[in-house]
């Protein structure tokens, strides 16, 4: 299966330009589903990181 590069943005970010690289990941087969978010159609899916996110990075994203 093909590797993907995972970048995330904090939901409360002041700009649309700051992204954080979390590493490479893989799509978890069969996890894609169509949903609605704020009235708009989206596709969500589960991804499995190849390496764990560091403690420091994790807390910088959730705090």
Predicted model as a PDB file, atoms N, CA, C, CB and O in Angstrom, pLDDT in the B-factor column:
MODEL        1                                                                  
ATOM      1  N   UNK A   1       0.837  -1.182   0.000  1.00 71.00           N  
ATOM      2  CA  UNK A   1       0.000   0.000   0.000  1.00 71.00           C  
ATOM      3  C   UNK A   1       0.882   1.246   0.000  1.00 71.00           C  
ATOM      4  CB  UNK A   1      -0.952  -0.002   1.215  1.00 71.00           C  
ATOM      5  O   UNK A   1       1.966   1.254   0.583  1.00 71.00           O  
ATOM      6  N   UNK A   2       0.422   2.252  -0.635  1.00 85.00           N  
ATOM      7  CA  UNK A   2       1.169   3.499  -0.816  1.00 85.00           C  
ATOM      8  C   UNK A   2       1.222   4.333   0.455  1.00 85.00           C  
ATOM      9  CB  UNK A   2       0.554   4.315  -1.932  1.00 85.00           C  
ATOM     10  O   UNK A   2       0.221   4.457   1.160  1.00 85.00           O  
ATOM     11  N   UNK A   3       2.381   4.903   0.749  1.00 92.00           N  
ATOM     12  CA  UNK A   3       2.532   5.787   1.899  1.00 92.00           C  
ATOM     13  C   UNK A   3       2.009   7.179   1.561  1.00 92.00           C  
ATOM     14  CB  UNK A   3       4.007   5.856   2.342  1.00 92.00           C  
ATOM     15  O   UNK A   3       2.106   7.645   0.426  1.00 92.00           O  
ATOM     16  N   UNK A   4       1.455   7.823   2.574  1.00 96.00           N  
ATOM     17  CA  UNK A   4       0.978   9.196   2.455  1.00 96.00           C  
ATOM     18  C   UNK A   4       1.741  10.054   3.446  1.00 96.00           C  
ATOM     19  CB  UNK A   4      -0.558   9.289   2.702  1.00 96.00           C  
ATOM     20  O   UNK A   4       2.148   9.564   4.499  1.00 96.00           O  
ATOM     21  N   UNK A   5       1.944  11.321   3.130  1.00 97.00           N  
ATOM     22  CA  UNK A   5       2.529  12.274   4.071  1.00 97.00           C  
ATOM     23  C   UNK A   5       1.380  12.973   4.788  1.00 97.00           C  
ATOM     24  CB  UNK A   5       3.467  13.313   3.342  1.00 97.00           C  
ATOM     25  O   UNK A   5       0.481  13.511   4.143  1.00 97.00           O  
ATOM     26  N   UNK A   6       1.407  12.966   6.126  1.00 96.00           N  
ATOM     27  CA  UNK A   6       0.309  13.537   6.905  1.00 96.00           C  
ATOM     28  C   UNK A   6       0.700  14.885   7.489  1.00 96.00           C  
ATOM     29  CB  UNK A   6      -0.109  12.582   8.024  1.00 96.00           C  
ATOM     30  O   UNK A   6       1.646  14.986   8.270  1.00 96.00           O  
ATOM     31  N   UNK A   7      -0.035  15.913   7.103  1.00 95.00           N  
ATOM     32  CA  UNK A   7       0.106  17.262   7.643  1.00 95.00           C  
ATOM     33  C   UNK A   7      -1.206  17.618   8.334  1.00 95.00           C  
ATOM     34  CB  UNK A   7       0.465  18.305   6.516  1.00 95.00           C  
ATOM     35  O   UNK A   7      -2.280  17.283   7.835  1.00 95.00           O  
ATOM     36  N   UNK A   8      -1.126  18.292   9.477  1.00 93.00           N  
ATOM     37  CA  UNK A   8      -2.329  18.700  10.201  1.00 93.00           C  
ATOM     38  C   UNK A   8      -2.240  20.185  10.535  1.00 93.00           C  
ATOM     39  CB  UNK A   8      -2.514  17.858  11.493  1.00 93.00           C  
ATOM     40  O   UNK A   8      -1.167  20.787  10.516  1.00 93.00           O  
ATOM     41  N   UNK A   9      -3.403  20.756  10.842  1.00 88.00           N  
ATOM     42  CA  UNK A   9      -3.502  22.157  11.239  1.00 88.00           C  
ATOM     43  C   UNK A   9      -4.340  22.211  12.502  1.00 88.00           C  
ATOM     44  CB  UNK A   9      -4.125  23.045  10.099  1.00 88.00           C  
ATOM     45  O   UNK A   9      -5.342  21.506  12.617  1.00 88.00           O  
ATOM     46  N   UNK A  10      -3.935  23.041  13.448  1.00 84.00           N  
ATOM     47  CA  UNK A  10      -4.733  23.197  14.656  1.00 84.00           C  
ATOM     48  C   UNK A  10      -6.069  23.821  14.276  1.00 84.00           C  
ATOM     49  CB  UNK A  10      -3.990  24.066  15.717  1.00 84.00           C  
ATOM     50  O   UNK A  10      -6.114  24.713  13.429  1.00 84.00           O  
ATOM     51  N   UNK A  11      -7.151  23.365  14.887  1.00 77.00           N  
ATOM     52  CA  UNK A  11      -8.473  23.877  14.532  1.00 77.00           C  
ATOM     53  C   UNK A  11      -8.659  25.337  14.926  1.00 77.00           C  
ATOM     54  CB  UNK A  11      -9.543  23.036  15.187  1.00 77.00           C  
ATOM     55  O   UNK A  11      -9.490  26.034  14.342  1.00 77.00           O  
ATOM     56  N   UNK A  12      -7.894  25.809  15.910  1.00 73.00           N  
ATOM     57  CA  UNK A  12      -8.018  27.200  16.337  1.00 73.00           C  
ATOM     58  C   UNK A  12      -6.878  28.074  15.800  1.00 73.00           C  
ATOM     59  CB  UNK A  12      -8.052  27.272  17.856  1.00 73.00           C  
ATOM     60  O   UNK A  12      -6.591  29.133  16.358  1.00 73.00           O  
ATOM     61  N   UNK A  13      -6.235  27.633  14.724  1.00 69.00           N  
ATOM     62  CA  UNK A  13      -5.100  28.370  14.155  1.00 69.00           C  
ATOM     63  C   UNK A  13      -5.553  29.748  13.672  1.00 69.00           C  
ATOM     64  CB  UNK A  13      -4.461  27.574  12.987  1.00 69.00           C  
ATOM     65  O   UNK A  13      -6.651  29.906  13.139  1.00 69.00           O  
ATOM     66  N   UNK A  14      -4.685  30.737  13.872  1.00 73.00           N  
ATOM     67  CA  UNK A  14      -4.991  32.109  13.460  1.00 73.00           C  
ATOM     68  C   UNK A  14      -4.839  32.321  11.958  1.00 73.00           C  
ATOM     69  CB  UNK A  14      -4.096  33.078  14.198  1.00 73.00           C  
ATOM     70  O   UNK A  14      -5.385  33.278  11.408  1.00 73.00           O  
ATOM     71  N   UNK A  15      -4.111  31.447  11.299  1.00 73.00           N  
ATOM     72  CA  UNK A  15      -3.918  31.576   9.857  1.00 73.00           C  
ATOM     73  C   UNK A  15      -4.154  30.236   9.179  1.00 73.00           C  
ATOM     74  CB  UNK A  15      -2.505  32.099   9.538  1.00 73.00           C  
ATOM     75  O   UNK A  15      -4.293  29.206   9.838  1.00 73.00           O  
ATOM     76  N   UNK A  16      -4.197  30.264   7.885  1.00 75.00           N  
ATOM     77  CA  UNK A  16      -4.396  29.035   7.118  1.00 75.00           C  
ATOM     78  C   UNK A  16      -3.082  28.519   6.541  1.00 75.00           C  
ATOM     79  CB  UNK A  16      -5.402  29.270   5.993  1.00 75.00           C  
ATOM     80  O   UNK A  16      -3.092  27.693   5.628  1.00 75.00           O  
ATOM     81  N   UNK A  17      -1.944  28.998   7.066  1.00 81.00           N  
ATOM     82  CA  UNK A  17      -0.656  28.648   6.482  1.00 81.00           C  
ATOM     83  C   UNK A  17       0.202  27.763   7.369  1.00 81.00           C  
ATOM     84  CB  UNK A  17       0.094  29.885   6.159  1.00 81.00           C  
ATOM     85  O   UNK A  17       1.210  27.232   6.903  1.00 81.00           O  
ATOM     86  N   UNK A  18      -0.165  27.587   8.629  1.00 86.00           N  
ATOM     87  CA  UNK A  18       0.665  26.821   9.552  1.00 86.00           C  
ATOM     88  C   UNK A  18       0.186  25.380   9.638  1.00 86.00           C  
ATOM     89  CB  UNK A  18       0.660  27.464  10.940  1.00 86.00           C  
ATOM     90  O   UNK A  18      -0.876  25.090  10.191  1.00 86.00           O  
ATOM     91  N   UNK A  19       0.993  24.482   9.079  1.00 90.00           N  
ATOM     92  CA  UNK A  19       0.702  23.060   9.122  1.00 90.00           C  
ATOM     93  C   UNK A  19       1.858  22.352   9.810  1.00 90.00           C  
ATOM     94  CB  UNK A  19       0.465  22.489   7.696  1.00 90.00           C  
ATOM     95  O   UNK A  19       2.992  22.831   9.788  1.00 90.00           O  
ATOM     96  N   UNK A  20       1.569  21.219  10.416  1.00 91.00           N  
ATOM     97  CA  UNK A  20       2.575  20.427  11.117  1.00 91.00           C  
ATOM     98  C   UNK A  20       2.676  19.066  10.449  1.00 91.00           C  
ATOM     99  CB  UNK A  20       2.228  20.281  12.627  1.00 91.00           C  
ATOM    100  O   UNK A  20       1.666  18.402  10.216  1.00 91.00           O  
ATOM    101  N   UNK A  21       3.891  18.659  10.145  1.00 94.00           N  
ATOM    102  CA  UNK A  21       4.133  17.363   9.527  1.00 94.00           C  
ATOM    103  C   UNK A  21       4.196  16.299  10.625  1.00 94.00           C  
ATOM    104  CB  UNK A  21       5.448  17.380   8.684  1.00 94.00           C  
ATOM    105  O   UNK A  21       5.005  16.401  11.548  1.00 94.00           O  
ATOM    106  N   UNK A  22       3.347  15.288  10.521  1.00 96.00           N  
ATOM    107  CA  UNK A  22       3.325  14.222  11.524  1.00 96.00           C  
ATOM    108  C   UNK A  22       4.039  12.967  11.068  1.00 96.00           C  
ATOM    109  CB  UNK A  22       1.909  13.884  11.879  1.00 96.00           C  
ATOM    110  O   UNK A  22       4.264  12.062  11.872  1.00 96.00           O  
ATOM    111  N   UNK A  23       4.400  12.892   9.805  1.00 96.00           N  
ATOM    112  CA  UNK A  23       5.115  11.730   9.300  1.00 96.00           C  
ATOM    113  C   UNK A  23       4.332  11.021   8.210  1.00 96.00           C  
ATOM    114  CB  UNK A  23       5.415  10.768  10.428  1.00 96.00           C  
ATOM    115  O   UNK A  23       3.340  11.533   7.691  1.00 96.00           O  
ATOM    116  N   UNK A  24       4.803   9.837   7.882  1.00 97.00           N  
ATOM    117  CA  UNK A  24       4.132   9.053   6.852  1.00 97.00           C  
ATOM    118  C   UNK A  24       3.069   8.166   7.493  1.00 97.00           C  
ATOM    119  CB  UNK A  24       5.150   8.198   6.059  1.00 97.00           C  
ATOM    120  O   UNK A  24       3.172   7.781   8.658  1.00 97.00           O  
ATOM    121  N   UNK A  25       2.064   7.860   6.714  1.00 97.00           N  
ATOM    122  CA  UNK A  25       0.963   7.049   7.220  1.00 97.00           C  
ATOM    123  C   UNK A  25       0.383   6.223   6.085  1.00 97.00           C  
ATOM    124  CB  UNK A  25      -0.128   7.934   7.865  1.00 97.00           C  
ATOM    125  O   UNK A  25       0.763   6.371   4.923  1.00 97.00           O  
ATOM    126  N   UNK A  26      -0.531   5.364   6.444  1.00 97.00           N  
ATOM    127  CA  UNK A  26      -1.207   4.500   5.466  1.00 97.00           C  
ATOM    128  C   UNK A  26      -2.711   4.518   5.732  1.00 97.00           C  
ATOM    129  CB  UNK A  26      -0.654   3.038   5.530  1.00 97.00           C  
ATOM    130  O   UNK A  26      -3.156   4.574   6.878  1.00 97.00           O  
ATOM    131  N   UNK A  27      -3.466   4.470   4.665  1.00 96.00           N  
ATOM    132  CA  UNK A  27      -4.926   4.392   4.732  1.00 96.00           C  
ATOM    133  C   UNK A  27      -5.324   3.038   5.300  1.00 96.00           C  
ATOM    134  CB  UNK A  27      -5.567   4.613   3.329  1.00 96.00           C  
ATOM    135  O   UNK A  27      -4.790   2.009   4.884  1.00 96.00           O  
ATOM    136  N   UNK A  28      -6.254   3.030   6.244  1.00 96.00           N  
ATOM    137  CA  UNK A  28      -6.761   1.782   6.814  1.00 96.00           C  
ATOM    138  C   UNK A  28      -7.932   1.308   5.954  1.00 96.00           C  
ATOM    139  CB  UNK A  28      -7.199   1.973   8.314  1.00 96.00           C  
ATOM    140  O   UNK A  28      -8.996   1.927   5.920  1.00 96.00           O  
ATOM    141  N   UNK A  29      -7.707   0.213   5.273  1.00 95.00           N  
ATOM    142  CA  UNK A  29      -8.655  -0.336   4.302  1.00 95.00           C  
ATOM    143  C   UNK A  29     -10.073  -0.395   4.855  1.00 95.00           C  
ATOM    144  CB  UNK A  29      -8.215  -1.723   3.873  1.00 95.00           C  
ATOM    145  O   UNK A  29     -10.296  -0.871   5.968  1.00 95.00           O  
ATOM    146  N   UNK A  30     -11.028   0.090   4.070  1.00 96.00           N  
ATOM    147  CA  UNK A  30     -12.439   0.018   4.425  1.00 96.00           C  
ATOM    148  C   UNK A  30     -12.914   1.079   5.404  1.00 96.00           C  
ATOM    149  CB  UNK A  30     -12.723  -1.305   4.989  1.00 96.00           C  
ATOM    150  O   UNK A  30     -14.066   1.032   5.835  1.00 96.00           O  
ATOM    151  N   UNK A  31     -12.060   2.040   5.771  1.00 97.00           N  
ATOM    152  CA  UNK A  31     -12.447   3.020   6.789  1.00 97.00           C  
ATOM    153  C   UNK A  31     -13.062   4.296   6.205  1.00 97.00           C  
ATOM    154  CB  UNK A  31     -11.245   3.383   7.619  1.00 97.00           C  
ATOM    155  O   UNK A  31     -13.594   5.105   6.966  1.00 97.00           O  
ATOM    156  N   UNK A  32     -13.011   4.503   4.905  1.00 96.00           N  
ATOM    157  CA  UNK A  32     -13.556   5.725   4.301  1.00 96.00           C  
ATOM    158  C   UNK A  32     -15.079   5.739   4.404  1.00 96.00           C  
ATOM    159  CB  UNK A  32     -13.121   5.842   2.822  1.00 96.00           C  
ATOM    160  O   UNK A  32     -15.749   4.730   4.183  1.00 96.00           O  
ATOM    161  N   UNK A  33     -15.603   6.913   4.745  1.00 97.00           N  
ATOM    162  CA  UNK A  33     -17.060   7.068   4.819  1.00 97.00           C  
ATOM    163  C   UNK A  33     -17.444   8.509   4.479  1.00 97.00           C  
ATOM    164  CB  UNK A  33     -17.586   6.683   6.235  1.00 97.00           C  
ATOM    165  O   UNK A  33     -16.723   9.456   4.794  1.00 97.00           O  
ATOM    166  N   UNK A  34     -18.585   8.645   3.836  1.00 97.00           N  
ATOM    167  CA  UNK A  34     -19.103   9.966   3.484  1.00 97.00           C  
ATOM    168  C   UNK A  34     -19.888  10.503   4.659  1.00 97.00           C  
ATOM    169  CB  UNK A  34     -19.989   9.909   2.207  1.00 97.00           C  
ATOM    170  O   UNK A  34     -20.697   9.793   5.256  1.00 97.00           O  
ATOM    171  N   UNK A  35     -19.645  11.771   4.992  1.00 96.00           N  
ATOM    172  CA  UNK A  35     -20.308  12.412   6.121  1.00 96.00           C  
ATOM    173  C   UNK A  35     -20.651  13.853   5.752  1.00 96.00           C  
ATOM    174  CB  UNK A  35     -19.413  12.365   7.390  1.00 96.00           C  
ATOM    175  O   UNK A  35     -20.325  14.324   4.663  1.00 96.00           O  
ATOM    176  N   UNK A  36     -21.306  14.534   6.669  1.00 95.00           N  
ATOM    177  CA  UNK A  36     -21.602  15.958   6.528  1.00 95.00           C  
ATOM    178  C   UNK A  36     -20.868  16.706   7.628  1.00 95.00           C  
ATOM    179  CB  UNK A  36     -23.143  16.234   6.591  1.00 95.00           C  
ATOM    180  O   UNK A  36     -20.857  16.265   8.777  1.00 95.00           O  
ATOM    181  N   UNK A  37     -20.254  17.837   7.286  1.00 91.00           N  
ATOM    182  CA  UNK A  37     -19.603  18.698   8.266  1.00 91.00           C  
ATOM    183  C   UNK A  37     -20.014  20.127   7.963  1.00 91.00           C  
ATOM    184  CB  UNK A  37     -18.043  18.534   8.237  1.00 91.00           C  
ATOM    185  O   UNK A  37     -19.700  20.658   6.897  1.00 91.00           O  
ATOM    186  N   UNK A  38     -20.713  20.745   8.893  1.00 92.00           N  
ATOM    187  CA  UNK A  38     -21.251  22.099   8.685  1.00 92.00           C  
ATOM    188  C   UNK A  38     -22.086  22.170   7.408  1.00 92.00           C  
ATOM    189  CB  UNK A  38     -20.107  23.128   8.620  1.00 92.00           C  
ATOM    190  O   UNK A  38     -22.037  23.151   6.666  1.00 92.00           O  
ATOM    191  N   UNK A  39     -22.850  21.109   7.173  1.00 94.00           N  
ATOM    192  CA  UNK A  39     -23.736  21.071   6.021  1.00 94.00           C  
ATOM    193  C   UNK A  39     -23.066  20.773   4.692  1.00 94.00           C  
ATOM    194  CB  UNK A  39     -24.430  22.347   5.916  1.00 94.00           C  
ATOM    195  O   UNK A  39     -23.714  20.810   3.646  1.00 94.00           O  
ATOM    196  N   UNK A  40     -21.771  20.476   4.724  1.00 95.00           N  
ATOM    197  CA  UNK A  40     -21.057  20.192   3.482  1.00 95.00           C  
ATOM    198  C   UNK A  40     -20.608  18.737   3.475  1.00 95.00           C  
ATOM    199  CB  UNK A  40     -19.843  21.138   3.310  1.00 95.00           C  
ATOM    200  O   UNK A  40     -20.229  18.201   4.516  1.00 95.00           O  
ATOM    201  N   UNK A  41     -20.649  18.086   2.295  1.00 97.00           N  
ATOM    202  CA  UNK A  41     -20.225  16.686   2.222  1.00 97.00           C  
ATOM    203  C   UNK A  41     -18.701  16.568   2.341  1.00 97.00           C  
ATOM    204  CB  UNK A  41     -20.705  16.049   0.903  1.00 97.00           C  
ATOM    205  O   UNK A  41     -17.959  17.323   1.713  1.00 97.00           O  
ATOM    206  N   UNK A  42     -18.258  15.630   3.139  1.00 96.00           N  
ATOM    207  CA  UNK A  42     -16.827  15.342   3.281  1.00 96.00           C  
ATOM    208  C   UNK A  42     -16.623  13.835   3.259  1.00 96.00           C  
ATOM    209  CB  UNK A  42     -16.252  15.959   4.595  1.00 96.00           C  
ATOM    210  O   UNK A  42     -17.575  13.071   3.419  1.00 96.00           O  
ATOM    211  N   UNK A  43     -15.403  13.419   3.065  1.00 96.00           N  
ATOM    212  CA  UNK A  43     -15.029  12.017   3.193  1.00 96.00           C  
ATOM    213  C   UNK A  43     -14.044  11.929   4.347  1.00 96.00           C  
ATOM    214  CB  UNK A  43     -14.413  11.446   1.856  1.00 96.00           C  
ATOM    215  O   UNK A  43     -13.034  12.634   4.352  1.00 96.00           O  
ATOM    216  N   UNK A  44     -14.320  11.077   5.321  1.00 96.00           N  
ATOM    217  CA  UNK A  44     -13.389  10.866   6.427  1.00 96.00           C  
ATOM    218  C   UNK A  44     -12.838   9.455   6.328  1.00 96.00           C  
ATOM    219  CB  UNK A  44     -14.080  11.099   7.806  1.00 96.00           C  
ATOM    220  O   UNK A  44     -13.459   8.565   5.746  1.00 96.00           O  
ATOM    221  N   UNK A  45     -11.648   9.267   6.913  1.00 96.00           N  
ATOM    222  CA  UNK A  45     -11.017   7.951   6.872  1.00 96.00           C  
ATOM    223  C   UNK A  45     -10.035   7.839   8.021  1.00 96.00           C  
ATOM    224  CB  UNK A  45     -10.305   7.709   5.516  1.00 96.00           C  
ATOM    225  O   UNK A  45      -9.594   8.846   8.576  1.00 96.00           O  
ATOM    226  N   UNK A  46      -9.698   6.624   8.371  1.00 97.00           N  
ATOM    227  CA  UNK A  46      -8.692   6.371   9.395  1.00 97.00           C  
ATOM    228  C   UNK A  46      -7.349   6.162   8.724  1.00 97.00           C  
ATOM    229  CB  UNK A  46      -9.069   5.145  10.263  1.00 97.00           C  
ATOM    230  O   UNK A  46      -7.239   5.507   7.688  1.00 97.00           O  
ATOM    231  N   UNK A  47      -6.324   6.744   9.351  1.00 97.00           N  
ATOM    232  CA  UNK A  47      -4.958   6.609   8.874  1.00 97.00           C  
ATOM    233  C   UNK A  47      -4.110   6.045  10.002  1.00 97.00           C  
ATOM    234  CB  UNK A  47      -4.396   7.971   8.376  1.00 97.00           C  
ATOM    235  O   UNK A  47      -4.325   6.374  11.169  1.00 97.00           O  
ATOM    236  N   UNK A  48      -3.156   5.204   9.664  1.00 97.00           N  
ATOM    237  CA  UNK A  48      -2.240   4.649  10.657  1.00 97.00           C  
ATOM    238  C   UNK A  48      -0.852   5.227  10.409  1.00 97.00           C  
ATOM    239  CB  UNK A  48      -2.216   3.085  10.598  1.00 97.00           C  
ATOM    240  O   UNK A  48      -0.273   5.047   9.338  1.00 97.00           O  
ATOM    241  N   UNK A  49      -0.329   5.925  11.416  1.00 97.00           N  
ATOM    242  CA  UNK A  49       1.009   6.503  11.303  1.00 97.00           C  
ATOM    243  C   UNK A  49       2.053   5.403  11.330  1.00 97.00           C  
ATOM    244  CB  UNK A  49       1.268   7.516  12.433  1.00 97.00           C  
ATOM    245  O   UNK A  49       1.903   4.411  12.043  1.00 97.00           O  
ATOM    246  N   UNK A  50       3.119   5.583  10.546  1.00 97.00           N  
ATOM    247  CA  UNK A  50       4.213   4.620  10.541  1.00 97.00           C  
ATOM    248  C   UNK A  50       5.058   4.727  11.808  1.00 97.00           C  
ATOM    249  CB  UNK A  50       5.089   4.827   9.312  1.00 97.00           C  
ATOM    250  O   UNK A  50       5.642   3.740  12.253  1.00 97.00           O  
ATOM    251  N   UNK A  51       5.122   5.929  12.389  1.00 97.00           N  
ATOM    252  CA  UNK A  51       5.838   6.166  13.645  1.00 97.00           C  
ATOM    253  C   UNK A  51       4.933   6.967  14.575  1.00 97.00           C  
ATOM    254  CB  UNK A  51       7.193   6.918  13.397  1.00 97.00           C  
ATOM    255  O   UNK A  51       4.164   7.808  14.109  1.00 97.00           O  
ATOM    256  N   UNK A  52       5.010   6.721  15.880  1.00 96.00           N  
ATOM    257  CA  UNK A  52       4.179   7.489  16.813  1.00 96.00           C  
ATOM    258  C   UNK A  52       4.537   8.984  16.795  1.00 96.00           C  
ATOM    259  CB  UNK A  52       4.336   6.931  18.237  1.00 96.00           C  
ATOM    260  O   UNK A  52       5.676   9.360  16.518  1.00 96.00           O  
ATOM    261  N   UNK A  53       3.551   9.813  17.091  1.00 95.00           N  
ATOM    262  CA  UNK A  53       3.774  11.249  17.245  1.00 95.00           C  
ATOM    263  C   UNK A  53       4.470  11.466  18.585  1.00 95.00           C  
ATOM    264  CB  UNK A  53       2.422  12.059  17.162  1.00 95.00           C  
ATOM    265  O   UNK A  53       4.097  10.854  19.586  1.00 95.00           O  
ATOM    266  N   UNK A  54       5.472  12.329  18.605  1.00 94.00           N  
ATOM    267  CA  UNK A  54       6.194  12.577  19.859  1.00 94.00           C  
ATOM    268  C   UNK A  54       5.272  13.239  20.880  1.00 94.00           C  
ATOM    269  CB  UNK A  54       7.438  13.463  19.608  1.00 94.00           C  
ATOM    270  O   UNK A  54       4.312  13.922  20.523  1.00 94.00           O  
ATOM    271  N   UNK A  55       5.580  13.025  22.135  1.00 95.00           N  
ATOM    272  CA  UNK A  55       4.816  13.605  23.242  1.00 95.00           C  
ATOM    273  C   UNK A  55       4.755  15.131  23.102  1.00 95.00           C  
ATOM    274  CB  UNK A  55       5.447  13.211  24.606  1.00 95.00           C  
ATOM    275  O   UNK A  55       3.696  15.736  23.263  1.00 95.00           O  
ATOM    276  N   UNK A  56       5.891  15.732  22.804  1.00 93.00           N  
ATOM    277  CA  UNK A  56       5.969  17.190  22.682  1.00 93.00           C  
ATOM    278  C   UNK A  56       5.098  17.688  21.548  1.00 93.00           C  
ATOM    279  CB  UNK A  56       7.412  17.637  22.464  1.00 93.00           C  
ATOM    280  O   UNK A  56       4.349  18.650  21.724  1.00 93.00           O  
ATOM    281  N   UNK A  57       5.179  17.056  20.387  1.00 92.00           N  
ATOM    282  CA  UNK A  57       4.361  17.466  19.228  1.00 92.00           C  
ATOM    283  C   UNK A  57       2.877  17.305  19.526  1.00 92.00           C  
ATOM    284  CB  UNK A  57       4.737  16.642  17.976  1.00 92.00           C  
ATOM    285  O   UNK A  57       2.075  18.188  19.221  1.00 92.00           O  
ATOM    286  N   UNK A  58       2.518  16.182  20.119  1.00 92.00           N  
ATOM    287  CA  UNK A  58       1.114  15.927  20.453  1.00 92.00           C  
ATOM    288  C   UNK A  58       0.558  17.029  21.349  1.00 92.00           C  
ATOM    289  CB  UNK A  58       0.964  14.562  21.143  1.00 92.00           C  
ATOM    290  O   UNK A  58      -0.523  17.556  21.083  1.00 92.00           O  
ATOM    291  N   UNK A  59       1.278  17.379  22.395  1.00 92.00           N  
ATOM    292  CA  UNK A  59       0.785  18.392  23.324  1.00 92.00           C  
ATOM    293  C   UNK A  59       0.810  19.794  22.724  1.00 92.00           C  
ATOM    294  CB  UNK A  59       1.604  18.368  24.594  1.00 92.00           C  
ATOM    295  O   UNK A  59       0.005  20.641  23.112  1.00 92.00           O  
ATOM    296  N   UNK A  60       1.712  20.051  21.792  1.00 87.00           N  
ATOM    297  CA  UNK A  60       1.698  21.351  21.133  1.00 87.00           C  
ATOM    298  C   UNK A  60       0.457  21.492  20.241  1.00 87.00           C  
ATOM    299  CB  UNK A  60       2.982  21.543  20.302  1.00 87.00           C  
ATOM    300  O   UNK A  60      -0.004  22.607  19.998  1.00 87.00           O  
ATOM    301  N   UNK A  61      -0.072  20.395  19.765  1.00 88.00           N  
ATOM    302  CA  UNK A  61      -1.255  20.437  18.906  1.00 88.00           C  
ATOM    303  C   UNK A  61      -2.560  20.486  19.693  1.00 88.00           C  
ATOM    304  CB  UNK A  61      -1.266  19.238  17.995  1.00 88.00           C  
ATOM    305  O   UNK A  61      -3.527  21.095  19.236  1.00 88.00           O  
ATOM    306  N   UNK A  62      -2.605  19.866  20.851  1.00 86.00           N  
ATOM    307  CA  UNK A  62      -3.875  19.807  21.592  1.00 86.00           C  
ATOM    308  C   UNK A  62      -4.022  20.908  22.638  1.00 86.00           C  
ATOM    309  CB  UNK A  62      -4.007  18.469  22.268  1.00 86.00           C  
ATOM    310  O   UNK A  62      -5.130  21.155  23.113  1.00 86.00           O  
ATOM    311  N   UNK A  63      -2.940  21.566  23.002  1.00 82.00           N  
ATOM    312  CA  UNK A  63      -3.030  22.642  24.018  1.00 82.00           C  
ATOM    313  C   UNK A  63      -3.367  23.971  23.391  1.00 82.00           C  
ATOM    314  CB  UNK A  63      -1.718  22.767  24.793  1.00 82.00           C  
ATOM    315  O   UNK A  63      -3.480  24.975  24.094  1.00 82.00           O  
TER     316      UNK A  63                                                      
ENDMDL                                                                          
END                                                                             
